[in-house]
Amino acid sequence: MVETHDIVRPPAELSAALAAIGSATASGELSRMGIRSAFIRGPVSVTPGVRVAGPALTLQFLPKREDRYPVDEYEEPEKQLHRHVMYHTRPGDMIVVDARGDMSSGVFGEMMLTYFKGRGGAGVVVDGCLRDTGEAKQLGLGLWIRGATPNFHAQTGIVPAAVNVPVACGGTLVEPGDIVVADDDGAVVVPVKLAPALVAHAQEHAEWEEFSRIRLAEGGDMRLYYPLSDEARPEYERWRAEQGRA
C-alpha cells in the first residue's frame, strides 16, 4: 500500500485573485514583502497565453537505485508514486514536480495528463521533462517544463519517491498547498499565509498601473507616471473617482 498525504487547500477565490494578478506582479509584491525566492527557475511555459493559479500537489523524485524501484513503466503500476499524486486532484489544482532538473526522464505523458485534466487539474510545473508533449499541449492544461523527452519516468536516472511533501522545484521551496501562480513569465510560489496581503497590495498596484499605462500611451512623462509620482497622485485620484473606484 502506497502512503501519501492530501493537502490543505486555500479558498478558491484566493487562487482566482492571484491568477488575475499574474506571476510578475506576484513576484514583485512578494519581494517587497521580504520573500525573494519565490520564482521557480528553469521550467518555462510551453502553452503560451495560459495563466493559472492553484494549490500545489507536490511530487519528489530522487536518484534511481534499481533494487528499490521497478524499471518497467507498466510493472506494478500502483507502486509507482507519480500516479498517486494525481489521485489527489481536485478542480484548480497544480502539480509541482521536483525532477532534479533531469533532462532524460519524462515525468508524465499524454495518458496521465489526460486523467489530470479530466479531474479538473489546472497546470503542471516540472523541473524536468514531459513526454508526448505535442499531444499534451492540446489538452488545455498549463504546462511549465524544462524540455521534452521520449523516455518514460523511470527509464533513466530518477524515480518518484514522495507525494505531497516539501520539494525543491527549480531550487525553490514549494510546500504542499502553497499557491502556484504561472503564466508566460514563469511560475511563482505564494505562501498561503501571505496571499491575502499580496492580493490587496497587488490590486492597488494594478490600479495605478492601469492609470499610468493610459497616460504613457498618450505620450505622458514617464518620470511622472511610472512609477506613479507624488506629483501625479492627485490626478490619479481624480481618475479613480471618475471610474467609480474612489
N, C-alpha and C positions, 0 to 999 in steps of 0.2 A: 504494500500500500504506500503510495507516494504521499508524503505530508507536505502540504502547502498552506498558506495563510491568505485570508481575504484582506481587503484594505478598508480603511475608514474613508468614505468619500465626502468631500465638502459639498455644500449646497450647489445644485446645478446652475443657479443664477450667477454664482461667483465665477464659475468656469466660463459662462457665456459672456460676462462682463470683461474677463481677461481676453477672450477671443476677439472681442470688438477692439480692444486696446492694441493688440499685436505684440510681437516679440521685441521690437526695437524700443518702444515706449516702456514695456515691462522691464527690459534690461536697464534702461536709463534710470527709471524710478527706483529699482532695486539698488542700483549703485548709490543713489542719493540716500537710501535707507541703510547703507553700510554693507550690502551684500554685493560683492564684486565678482563672485564666482558662479553666477547663475547660468551663463551661456554654455551650452553643451557643444564643445568644439569637435569638429570632424564631420558628423552627419550633415548632409545638405539635402534640400528639397529636390525630389525628382517628380513632384506633382505640382507644377507651377500654378500659382493662384489660390492654392488651398491654404486656409487659415483655420486652425482649430485650437482648442484648449480643453483639457480634461485631466482627471486624476490618473496618476501613474500606477499601472501594474508593472512590476519590475521582474526582470529575468537576468540572472547572473550566469555567465559562462566562466569556466576555468580550463586550464591546460588539460588535454586528454591524457589519461593513462588507460591503456586498452583493457586491463583487467577489471577496471571499475565501471565500464560503460559499454553497452552493445554498439558495435560499429555499424551494423546494417540498419538503415533508416526504418525498415519495417519489422525489425526484430523486437518483440515485446514492446509494442508501441506505448502502452500505458506506463511504462517505466521511464519514458523519455520526457524529461521535465519541460521541454519547450512547448509541449502540447498543453500542459497543465496551467500555464499562465493564462492561456486563452479560455479555460473553463470558468475563470472568474469574471469574464467580460460582462459589463453592463453598458447600456447606451451611453455614449460620450467618453468612454474610457480610452486612454492612451497606453500602449505598451512601450516600455523603455528597456532596452537591452544593452547590458554591458557585455559586448562580444570581444572585448580586449583589443579592439581595432583590427581584428583579424580580417584579412582580405581574401581568404580562401574558402571559408565555410559560409554557406547560405543559411542564415538562421531560420527563415521561413520561406515557403514557396507559395504558389498560387492557391493550392487547396486549403492550406491553413489560414491564409489571409482571407479567403472567401468565407470561411467559417467565422473569423473575427468580424468581418463586415456584416455577416448575417446576424450576428449577436448585437449589433449596434455600435461596434468599435469605431473610433474616430480617426486614429492615426497610430503610426509605429515609428519610433526613433531607435535606430540601431547603430551602435558604434562598431560597425562591421558591414556585412553584406546580406542581401537577399538573393534569391534565385527566381526564375520565372518573372523577371522584372517587367517585361513587355506586357504580360497578362495582368500583373499586379497593379500596374499604373491605370488599368481600365476599371478597377473595382470601385473607385470613388473614395478610397481612403487617402489620407495624407501620409506620405512616405518620406522619411528623412533618413538617409543611409550614407555610408562611405562609398559603396560601389555595388557591383553585381558579380555573381559567380555562378557557374553551372553546378557546383558541388552542393550536396546536402549538408545539414547542420553539423554532423559529427564525422564527416568524411575525412577531414584533415586534422587540425591540431587542437581543436577546442570541443568542449562538451557542456551542455547546460547542467548547472549544479544547484541552483536555488531559485525559488519563486517568492516574490513579494518580501524581499529583504533589501536593506540599503545597498545600492550599487554605485559604481563609479562609471558613469557613461560619458565618454569623451573627457575623462578627468574631472568630471563634475559630480558631486554627491547628489543622488536622487533617492529620496525615501518613498516607500510605498504610500500613495495617497497625495503626494505633492502634486500641484497643478502644473502641467507642462503646456506652455504656450508655443506654438510652432507655426511658421509661415515661410514665405520666400527668403527671409533673412536668417532663418535657422530656428533652433529650439532653445527655449529658456525655461528653467525650473523655478517655480514660485513656491516658497514655503507657505503652507495654508494659513498659518497664524499671521503672516504679513499681507496676505492677499486683500483683505478689506481696505486697509490703509493704502495699499498700492493702487487699488481701483479708484479710490477717492482722489488721490494725487493725480493719477493719470487722466481722469475725466476733466479736472481743472486744466491740466496741461493741454489736453486735446482742444479745449475751447479756445484758449488764447492762440494756439497754433492755427486753428481754423480762421480766426480773425486775421492773424498775421499773413497767412497764405493769400488771403484776398487782397490785402494791401500790397504785398510783394508782387502779385500778378498785375497789379495796377501801376507798377513802377515805383512803389514806395521805398523809402530809405531803409535798407536792411539794418542800419545802426539803430533805428527807432523800433523796428518791428520783429527782429529776430536776433536774440531773444527779445521778448516784449520789454521795452524800457519803461521806467517810471514816467517819463515824459509822455509816452503813448498810452499809458494805462487809462487816463480819463476818457480818451477816445474809444478804447476797448470797452469800458464800462457802459458808455452810451450805446455802442453796438449791441452789447448783451441785452440792454433794456429794449432796444428795438426788436430784438429776436425773441423777446418774452422770456429771457433767461435770468433776468435780474432777481 
